[in-house]
Amino acid sequence: MAGDVIFGSDDEDEEESNESLEQESTLEDDQPDSEIEAGEDSLESEEESQTIFSSEADDTQPNEDDSTEDAVDESSEAEELVTEDEESQPESESSDESEKMLEIEEKISDLESDIEELSQQDVSYEIDDVKQEVDQSEAVEGLQSRVEDIEQSLDDISENLNSEENDDLRQDVDSLESAVEEVSSKVSDIESENDVEELESQVEKVKDRVAEKSDLIENLKQREDENYSDLREDIEDVREEISDLDSGNLEERITKVEEDIEALEESLEDVKNSEDVKQVHDRLDDLEESIEEVETQAEQDDLRSDVDEIRESLKEIEDDVSDLHSNVNDNESSVEEVRDEIDERLENLKAEMDSGSDVPEDFDFQRIGELEVSLDNLETRVDKLEERESQEMIKDIREELNQVKSIVSDFKWLFNDFDDLSELKLLSVDEYEEIKAQDAGQEDVKNLFQSVDERLSKIIDVTSSAEDVKKLEQRVQRIEDSIDEPDDKLEEDLEAIVSKIESQDKEIREIREGYTELGEMMQLLLNQYRSDEKKDLEVPEL
């Protein structure tokens, strides 16, 4: 719209300039006639002035001025009439010329829009190329992050292996660490040699292709700029020619301009359909396809190489783990062998103690306390295994104790009843004498009850002492695990510990024997109670 307005103003200026030129030409044509008439009038006036008023020379000058003014007014009126006749004729011609100029302007605007479309297409190709370059750089960064993750996983495995506390396993852990370091060095070498070289080669290829594309784009821009500048120059030439048009050569110039515009349109179409542009577009398409293929191939190759490396590392780790399991099994077997040896030595020590060997004077009793402290660390493992058995034993013992207490309370109640009956003298003399004879037996029964209570308390203490024995056994196991070559002093300490354990075992056996004896006594008491009941039923009447 702005172009139409500008060109319309130019048309009006041209029409005004043409009218002014025509007016000037008419004025020039009319000037000699007016001058001739003015000259004739002036001659007549001079003759009259000379003949009639010869004496008054000064008064003739204002009369001459008036005559010239009248002549100018008459000439201007004639010119206006001529211009009105001439203006009526070129109005039709100017309307035709304005229509042709509008058509030319429309063609020029169409050409400018085509040029803008071509420039926008080239800019879109440049944007796509830049996006592809950014995607390639992101793929390279993803590969680097994968390599860093693998290195971190290897470091975590080495840290977990370093957390082992067993001396025998530390050597295996060190060997595994060396193996992992070798694997990591190999992986780093492979990554540094293969991946980096491949990535650098791919990046260089991409850079070369981007440079080629940038060169092509710059060439296209230069061509478009040249075409655009040529079109601008042609348009300016056309405008200059239009501004310099005369009324006679206007139609010929317009035809020439139309021919030039048609030639320009044909040249633009040829440029659009030219083989160079098609080849450039084809090359761009081929480059895009080749870049996509290279990216897919590179990603597949990288993934395959990563998968192969991970599989190899997993196989190596599995081998290392299997070696660890085998080493652990070997260590367990060696620990069992050490335990067997310690058991044999303990048996030998027990035999020597039974044979009557005395404790040496240099025996370090404080060492026993140290051994007990060292054995505290074995309590947790054995407690979990033996808590169930100990709890079951305690439950059984408590149930039996409750039964015994109930039986004892029954016996006490019976004996109290017998005392009451004897005081009331409700029994016969013979029965009373028998009961008195049984008073000595009642004292024995009371003593038995006291012994039963004492033994029950001992049993309760033994349950706690049994836990202590378990703890001591756990400590012994821990010492067995920590001992590689036992010394003489350590054997002596173990003998003392074994003696303590044997004494506790003896106490436990005695308590069990007392418990069995108590059961037998209770059976005897029950039999006596039954026999007494039978005798009570057979009491004669007084």
C-alpha positions in Angstrom: 0.0 0.0 0.0 2.9 2.4 0.8 4.3 1.8 -2.7 1.0 2.6 -4.3 0.7 5.8 -2.4 4.2 6.9 -3.3 3.7 6.1 -7.0 0.4 7.9 -7.0 2.1 11.1 -5.7 4.7 10.8 -8.4 1.9 10.7 -11.1 0.3 13.8 -9.7 3.7 15.6 -9.7 4.3 14.5 -13.3 0.9 15.8 -14.4 1.5 19.1 -12.7 4.9 19.4 -14.3 3.4 18.6 -17.7 0.8 21.3 -17.3 3.4 23.8 -16.2 5.5 23.0 -19.3 2.4 23.4 -21.6 1.6 26.7 -19.9 5.1 28.0 -20.4 5.1 26.9 -24.1 1.8 28.7 -24.7 3.1 31.8 -23.0 6.1 31.8 -25.2 3.9 31.4 -28.2 1.7 34.3 -27.2 4.4 36.7 -26.2 5.5 37.9 -29.7 1.9 38.7 -30.7 1.3 40.7 -27.6 4.6 42.5 -28.1 3.7 43.4 -31.7 0.4 44.7 -30.7 2.0 46.7 -27.9 4.5 48.1 -30.3 1.9 49.2 -32.8 -0.1 50.9 -30.0 3.0 52.6 -28.7 3.8 53.9 -32.2 0.3 55.3 -32.7 0.4 56.9 -29.3 3.8 58.5 -29.9 2.6 59.9 -33.2 -0.5 61.3 -31.6 1.5 62.7 -28.7 4.0 64.3 -31.1 1.4 65.9 -33.2 -1.1 67.0 -30.6 0.8 67.2 -27.4 4.4 67.9 -28.3 4.9 70.3 -25.4 3.9 67.8 -22.7 6.5 65.1 -22.9 6.4 64.2 -19.2 2.6 63.3 -19.3 3.0 60.7 -22.0 4.8 58.1 -19.8 1.9 57.2 -17.5 -0.3 56.8 -20.5 2.1 54.3 -22.0 2.2 52.3 -18.8 -1.6 52.0 -18.8 -1.6 50.7 -22.3 1.0 48.0 -21.5 -1.1 46.8 -18.5 -4.1 46.5 -20.7 -2.2 44.5 -23.2 -0.9 42.0 -20.5 -4.5 41.5 -19.2 -5.7 40.7 -22.7 -2.8 38.2 -23.3 -3.5 36.4 -19.9 -7.1 36.0 -20.8 -6.2 34.5 -24.1 -3.8 32.1 -22.5 -6.4 30.9 -20.0 -8.7 30.0 -22.8 -6.0 28.1 -24.7 -5.0 26.1 -21.6 -8.6 25.2 -20.9 -8.8 23.7 -24.4 -5.5 21.9 -24.0 -6.3 20.5 -20.5 -9.5 18.9 -21.8 -7.5 16.9 -24.3 -4.7 15.2 -22.1 -7.1 14.2 -19.3 -8.1 11.1 -21.2 -4.4 10.3 -22.0 -3.4 10.7 -18.3 -6.1 8.3 -17.1 -4.7 5.6 -19.5 -1.2 6.3 -18.3 -2.2 6.0 -14.6 -3.8 2.6 -15.2 -0.6 1.3 -16.9 1.5 2.7 -14.1 -0.7 0.9 -11.5 -0.2 -2.4 -13.4 3.6 -1.8 -13.4 3.6 -1.2 -9.7 1.6 -4.4 -9.0 4.1 -6.4 -10.9 7.0 -4.8 -9.0 5.3 -5.7 -5.6 4.8 -9.3 -6.8 8.5 -9.5 -7.6 9.5 -8.2 -4.2 7.2 -10.7 -2.4 8.9 -13.6 -4.4 12.3 -12.4 -3.3 11.2 -12.3 0.4 9.9 -15.8 0.2 13.2 -17.1 -1.2 15.1 -15.4 1.6 12.8 -16.9 4.3 13.2 -20.5 2.8 17.0 -20.1 3.1 16.7 -18.9 6.7 14.6 -22.0 7.6 17.3 -24.3 6.1 19.9 -22.6 8.3 17.8 -23.1 11.4 17.4 -26.8 10.7 21.1 -27.1 10.3 21.8 -25.4 13.6 19.3 -27.7 15.4 21.0 -30.8 14.0 24.4 -29.5 15.2 23.0 -28.9 18.7 21.5 -32.5 18.7 24.9 -33.9 17.8 26.6 -32.0 20.6 24.0 -33.3 23.1 24.7 -36.9 22.0 28.4 -36.4 22.7 27.6 -35.1 26.2 25.4 -38.1 26.8 28.3 -40.5 26.0 30.5 -38.6 28.4 27.9 -38.9 31.2 27.7 -42.7 30.6 31.4 -43.1 31.0 31.4 -41.1 34.2 28.5 -43.3 35.6 30.5 -46.5 34.9 33.5 -45.0 36.7 31.4 -44.1 39.7 29.9 -47.6 39.8 33.5 -49.1 39.8 34.5 -46.8 42.7 31.4 -47.8 44.7 32.3 -51.5 44.3 35.8 -50.9 45.4 34.6 -48.9 48.5 32.2 -51.7 49.4 35.0 -54.2 49.1 37.3 -52.1 51.3 34.7 -52.2 54.1 35.4 -55.9 54.9 37.0 -56.5 58.3 38.3 -60.0 58.1 42.0 -60.3 57.6 41.8 -63.2 55.3 39.3 -61.5 53.1 41.3 -58.3 52.9 43.8 -60.0 50.6 41.0 -61.1 48.3 39.6 -57.6 48.4 43.0 -56.1 47.5 43.3 -58.6 44.6 39.8 -57.5 43.5 40.7 -53.9 43.8 43.7 -54.5 41.6 41.6 -56.4 39.1 39.0 -53.6 39.2 41.7 -51.0 38.7 43.0 -53.0 35.8 39.5 -53.2 34.3 39.0 -49.5 34.9 42.3 -48.7 33.3 41.4 -50.9 30.3 38.0 -49.3 30.1 39.6 -45.8 30.3 42.2 -46.8 27.6 39.5 -48.2 25.4 37.3 -45.1 25.9 40.2 -42.8 25.4 41.4 -44.6 22.3 38.2 -45.6 20.6 35.4 -43.4 21.8 37.3 -40.2 21.9 38.8 -40.7 18.4 35.5 -41.7 16.9 33.7 -38.8 18.6 36.5 -36.4 17.4 36.3 -37.8 13.9 32.5 -37.5 13.9 32.7 -33.9 15.3 35.3 -33.0 12.6 33.0 -34.5 9.9 30.1 -32.6 11.3 32.1 -29.4 11.4 33.2 -29.9 7.8 29.7 -30.5 6.7 28.5 -27.5 8.6 31.2 -25.4 6.9 30.1 -26.7 3.5 26.5 -25.8 4.3 27.5 -22.4 5.6 29.5 -21.8 2.3 26.4 -22.9 0.3 24.2 -20.7 2.3 26.5 -17.7 1.9 26.7 -18.3 -1.8 22.9 -18.4 -2.0 22.7 -15.2 0.1 25.1 -13.5 -2.2 23.2 -14.6 -5.2 19.9 -13.4 -3.7 21.5 -10.1 -2.6 22.8 -9.6 -6.2 19.4 -10.4 -7.7 17.8 -8.2 -5.1 20.2 -5.4 -5.9 19.7 -5.9 -9.6 16.0 -5.7 -9.2 16.3 -2.6 -7.1 18.5 -1.0 -9.7 16.0 -1.9 -12.5 13.2 -0.5 -10.4 15.0 2.7 -9.9 15.9 2.9 -13.6 12.2 2.4 -14.4 11.2 5.1 -12.0 13.8 7.5 -13.4 12.6 6.7 -16.9 9.1 7.3 -15.9 10.0 10.6 -14.3 11.9 11.6 -17.5 9.0 10.6 -19.8 7.7 13.0 -22.4 4.2 13.1 -23.6 5.1 11.8 -27.1 7.4 8.9 -26.0 5.3 7.7 -23.0 3.6 4.8 -24.7 6.8 3.5 -26.2 8.6 3.7 -22.9 5.7 1.9 -21.1 5.9 -0.9 -23.6 9.6 -1.1 -23.1 9.1 -1.2 -19.3 6.5 -4.0 -19.6 8.9 -5.9 -21.8 11.7 -5.5 -19.2 9.4 -6.6 -16.4 8.4 -9.7 -18.4 12.0 -10.4 -19.0 12.8 -10.0 -15.3 9.9 -12.3 -14.4 11.1 -14.9 -16.8 14.6 -14.6 -15.4 13.3 -15.0 -11.9 11.4 -18.1 -12.9 14.5 -19.4 -14.6 16.4 -18.8 -11.4 13.8 -20.6 -9.4 13.7 -23.5 -11.8 17.4 -23.4 -12.5 19.5 -26.6 -12.0 21.9 -24.9 -9.6 19.1 -24.2 -7.1 17.7 -27.7 -7.5 21.1 -29.2 -7.1 21.7 -27.1 -3.9 18.3 -28.3 -2.5 19.1 -31.9 -3.4 22.5 -31.6 -1.8 21.0 -30.3 1.3 18.5 -33.1 1.4 21.2 -35.7 0.8 23.4 -34.1 3.5 20.5 -34.2 6.0 19.8 -37.9 5.2 23.5 -38.8 5.5 23.8 -36.9 8.8 20.8 -38.8 10.2 22.2 -42.1 9.0 25.6 -41.3 10.5 23.9 -40.3 13.8 21.9 -43.6 13.9 24.9 -45.7 13.1 27.1 -43.9 15.6 24.4 -44.3 18.3 24.1 -48.0 17.5 27.8 -48.5 17.5 28.2 -46.7 20.8 25.4 -48.6 22.4 26.8 -51.9 21.2 30.2 -51.1 22.4 28.8 -49.9 25.8 26.8 -53.1 26.1 29.8 -55.3 25.3 31.9 -53.5 27.8 29.3 -53.8 30.5 28.9 -57.5 29.8 32.6 -58.0 30.0 32.8 -56.0 33.3 29.8 -58.0 34.6 31.6 -61.3 33.7 34.7 -60.1 35.4 32.8 -59.1 38.5 31.0 -62.5 38.5 34.3 -64.2 38.4 35.6 -62.1 41.2 32.4 -62.8 43.2 32.8 -66.6 42.6 36.4 -66.3 43.7 35.2 -64.5 46.9 32.7 -67.3 47.5 35.4 -69.9 47.1 37.7 -68.0 49.4 34.9 -67.7 52.0 34.3 -71.4 51.8 38.0 -72.1 52.2 38.1 -69.8 55.1 35.1 -71.5 56.7 36.7 -74.9 56.2 39.9 -73.5 57.7 37.9 -72.1 60.7 36.3 -75.5 61.2 39.6 -77.2 61.1 40.9 -74.7 63.7 37.8 -75.4 65.9 38.4 -79.1 65.6 42.0 -78.6 66.7 41.0 -76.5 69.6 38.4 -79.1 70.6 41.0 -81.8 70.5 43.3 -79.6 72.6 40.6 -78.9 75.0 39.8 -82.6 75.4 43.5 -83.2 76.0 43.5 -80.5 78.6 40.5 -82.0 80.2 42.2 -85.4 80.3 45.2 -83.8 81.9 43.1 -82.0 84.5 41.3 -85.2 85.3 44.6 -87.0 85.7 45.5 -84.5 88.4 47.9 -82.1 86.8 48.3 -79.0 89.0 47.9 -75.4 87.9 51.4 -73.8 87.3 52.5 -71.0 89.5 53.0 -68.6 86.6 49.4 -68.9 85.5 48.0 -65.5 84.6 44.5 -65.3 86.0 44.1 -61.8 84.7 44.3 -63.2 81.2 41.1 -65.1 81.9 39.3 -61.7 82.4 40.8 -60.5 79.1 39.6 -63.6 77.4 36.1 -63.1 78.8 36.1 -59.6 77.5 37.2 -60.8 74.1 34.5 -63.5 74.2 31.7 -60.9 74.7 31.8 -60.2 70.9 30.5 -63.7 70.2 27.4 -63.4 72.3 25.1 -62.0 69.7 25.4 -64.8 67.2 24.9 -67.7 69.6 22.2 -66.0 71.6 19.9 -65.9 68.6 20.4 -69.6 68.0 20.0 -70.7 71.7 17.4 -68.3 72.9 14.6 -70.6 71.7 16.0 -73.7 73.4 16.7 -71.8 76.7 13.2 -70.3 76.7 11.6 -73.7 76.1 13.7 -75.2 78.9 12.8 -72.4 81.3 9.1 -72.8 80.5 9.2 -76.5 81.2 11.1 -76.0 84.4 8.6 -73.3 85.6 5.6 -75.6 84.8 7.2 -78.4 86.8 7.9 -76.0 89.7 4.3 -74.9 89.7 3.2 -78.5 89.8 5.6 -79.2 92.7 4.4 -76.2 94.6 0.8 -77.2 94.2 1.6 -80.7 95.5 3.6 -79.3 98.4 0.7 -77.0 99.4 -1.7 -80.0 99.2 0.6 -81.9 101.6 0.9 -79.0 104.0 -2.9 -78.7 104.0 -3.2 -82.4 104.8 -0.7 -82.3 107.6 -2.4 -79.3 109.1 -5.6 -81.2 109.0 -4.0 -84.2 110.7 -2.7 -81.9 113.5 -6.1 -80.4 114.0 -7.7 -83.9 114.2 -5.1 -85.0 116.7 -5.7 -82.0 118.9 -9.5 -82.6 118.8 -8.9 -86.3 119.5 -11.3 -87.4 116.8 -9.1 -90.3 115.9 -8.6 -93.6 117.7 -5.6 -94.2 119.9 -3.9 -96.5 117.5 -4.3 -94.0 114.7 -3.1 -91.2 116.9 0.0 -93.2 117.8 0.7 -93.9 114.2 0.4 -90.2 113.5 2.8 -89.4 116.2 5.2 -92.0 114.9 4.9 -90.2 111.6 5.9 -86.8 113.1 9.6 -87.7 112.6 8.8 -88.4 109.0 7.1 -84.9 108.8 10.3 -83.3 109.8 12.0 -85.2 107.0 9.3 -84.0 104.6 9.9 -80.4 105.7 13.6 -80.9 105.2 12.8 -82.3 101.7 10.6 -79.3 101.0 13.4 -76.9 102.0 15.9 -78.9 99.9 13.5 -78.7 97.0 13.1 -75.0 97.4 16.9 -74.6 97.6 17.4 -76.8 94.5 14.7 -74.8 92.6 16.5 -71.6 93.4 19.7 -73.2 92.2 17.9 -74.3 89.0 16.9 -70.7 88.5 20.4 -69.6 89.1 21.6 -72.3 86.8 19.4 -71.0 84.0 21.2 -67.7 84.3 24.5 -69.5 84.7 23.6 -71.5 81.6 23.3 -68.3 79.7 26.7 -67.4 81.1 28.0 -70.7 79.8 26.6 -70.0 76.4 28.3 -66.6 76.5 31.5 -68.3 77.4 31.1 -70.8 74.6 30.5 -67.9 72.2 33.6 -66.2 73.5 35.6 -69.4 73.0 34.4 -69.6 69.4 35.5 -66.0 68.8 38.8 -66.8 70.3 39.1 -69.8 68.1 38.4 -67.7 65.1 41.0 -65.1 66.1 43.7 -67.7 67.0 46.0 -68.9 64.3 48.9 -70.4 66.4 47.9 -70.9 70.1 50.6 -70.3 72.7 51.3 -72.1 75.9 49.8 -69.4 78.1 46.7 -69.3 76.0 46.4 -73.1 76.4 46.7 -72.6 80.2 44.0 -70.0 80.1 41.8 -72.3 78.0 42.3 -75.0 80.6 41.1 -72.7 83.3 38.1 -71.8 81.3 37.4 -75.5 80.6 37.6 -76.2 84.3 35.1 -73.6 85.0 32.8 -75.0 82.3 33.2 -78.5 83.7 32.4 -77.3 87.2 29.3 -75.7 86.0 28.3 -78.8 84.1 28.8 -80.8 87.3 26.5 -78.4 89.2 23.9 -78.7 86.5 24.1 -82.5 86.6 23.8 -82.4 90.4 20.7 -80.2 90.1 19.2 -82.6 87.6 19.9 -85.5 89.8 18.3 -83.7 92.8 15.4 -82.9 90.6 14.9 -86.6 89.8 15.3 -87.5 93.4 12.7 -84.9 94.3 10.3 -86.4 91.9 10.9 -89.9 93.4 10.2 -88.5 96.9 7.0 -86.8 95.7 5.9 -90.1 94.3 6.6 -91.8 97.7 4.6 -89.0 99.4 1.7 -89.5 97.1 1.7 -93.2 97.8 1.7 -92.5 101.6 -1.1 -90.0 101.2 -3.2 -92.6 99.3 -2.5 -95.2 101.9 -3.4 -92.8 104.7 -6.7 -91.9 103.0 -7.5 -95.6 102.8 -6.8 -96.0 106.5 -9.0 -93.0 107.4 -11.8 -94.7 105.5 -11.3 -97.8 107.6 -11.4 -96.0 111.1 -13.4 -98.1 113.7 -16.3 -96.5 115.5 -15.7 -95.5 119.2 
